[in-house]
Amino acid sequence: MTNPGRPDADPADPGLPAGEREPDAARRPARPMIERIGLALVATVVIAVFVALGAASFVSGDLFLAVMAAIGALMTAWAGGRTLIRG
């Protein structure tokens, strides 16, 4: 195990305290723009499926399923947006 006080300590070492470790996202290179756009398009298709499921559920009177589909659509939009923006 490395000593956090040493200048050659590895910041990714799991033995370091949580505040001194680098998050995984800081070490990963950004995805290429074409990959980010492709993932956002896949997320858009999944959002459309969730919206259609929610609309059909609402019309048929199953409000619980409609709300759950809406939550799924929002969560997918959030993840897709973060993928597109953050990379």
C-alpha positions in Angstrom: 0.0 0.0 0.0 1.3 3.5 -0.9 1.7 6.3 1.6 -0.5 9.3 0.7 2.1 11.6 2.0 4.6 10.5 -0.6 4.7 12.5 -3.9 4.8 9.3 -5.9 1.5 7.9 -4.4 -0.9 6.6 -7.0 -4.1 8.7 -6.8 -6.1 5.7 -8.2 -5.0 3.4 -5.3 -8.0 2.0 -3.5 -6.0 2.1 -0.3 -6.1 5.9 -0.2 -8.8 7.8 1.6 -11.9 8.5 -0.5 -11.1 12.3 -0.7 -7.7 11.6 -2.2 -8.7 9.2 -4.9 -9.4 10.3 -8.4 -12.9 9.4 -9.7 -13.0 7.0 -12.6 -14.4 9.7 -14.9 -11.3 11.8 -14.5 -9.0 9.1 -15.8 -11.2 8.0 -18.8 -10.7 9.7 -22.2 -13.7 11.4 -23.7 -15.8 9.4 -26.2 -15.6 10.5 -29.9 -18.4 12.8 -31.0 -19.8 10.2 -33.4 -20.2 7.7 -30.6 -21.8 10.2 -28.3 -24.3 11.2 -31.1 -25.1 7.5 -31.7 -25.7 6.8 -28.1 -28.0 9.9 -27.9 -29.9 8.5 -30.9 -30.4 5.2 -29.1 -31.5 7.0 -26.0 -34.0 8.9 -28.2 -35.5 5.7 -29.5 -35.8 4.3 -26.0 -37.5 7.6 -24.8 -40.0 7.3 -27.7 -40.8 3.7 -26.5 -41.3 4.9 -22.9 -43.5 7.8 -24.1 -45.7 5.5 -26.2 -46.0 3.0 -23.4 -46.9 5.8 -21.0 -49.5 7.2 -23.3 -51.1 3.8 -24.0 -51.2 3.1 -20.3 -52.7 6.4 -19.5 -55.4 6.0 -22.1 -56.2 2.5 -20.8 -56.5 3.8 -17.2 -53.4 2.2 -15.7 -52.0 5.3 -14.1 -49.2 3.5 -12.2 -47.7 2.1 -15.4 -48.1 5.5 -17.1 -46.2 7.2 -14.3 -43.4 4.6 -14.3 -43.0 4.9 -18.1 -42.8 8.7 -17.7 -40.1 8.3 -15.0 -38.2 5.9 -17.3 -38.4 8.4 -20.2 -37.0 11.2 -17.9 -34.2 9.0 -16.6 -33.2 7.9 -20.1 -33.3 11.6 -21.3 -31.1 12.6 -18.4 -28.6 9.8 -19.1 -28.6 10.4 -22.8 -28.1 14.1 -22.3 -25.2 13.6 -19.9 -23.6 11.2 -22.4 -23.9 13.7 -25.2 -22.6 16.7 -23.2 -20.0 15.2 -20.9 -18.6 12.6 -23.3 
